Amino acid sequence: MTDWIDIGTLADIPQRGARTLQIAGEKEIAVFRTGDDHVFALVNECPHKKGPLSQGIVHGHSVACPLHNWTIALRTGEAQGGDKGCTPTIAVRMEGDRILIAPPEQARAAA
């Protein structure tokens, strides 16, 4: 198994906010911090019209897409309210205050 990627500290992401990162050859990733300091990572695209989820409003453990207000569950990437699609998730783990994400090849293998 490949080493996880250290992307910074919890303090680098505001509560109820997001930051984005690009890994060579991969889609942009949005990393979210909830109001209760849980961290989640998703591909930065709504399953509806590919809206940038990182620009949405984080509420609880969900984010509202800024384009059409679809609500996406941060833990599963699933659009809420019926069979609306799913955004790929990226595994996250914490080591102290450091945020680590699964390498893209590991995320693909788990999918």
Secondary structure, DSSP 8 states (H G I E B T S, - for coil): ----EEEEEGGGS-TTEEEEE--TTS--EEEEE-TT--EEEEES--TTT---GGGSEEETTEEE-TTT--EEETTT-BBSSSS--B--EE-EEEETTEEEE--HHHHHHH-
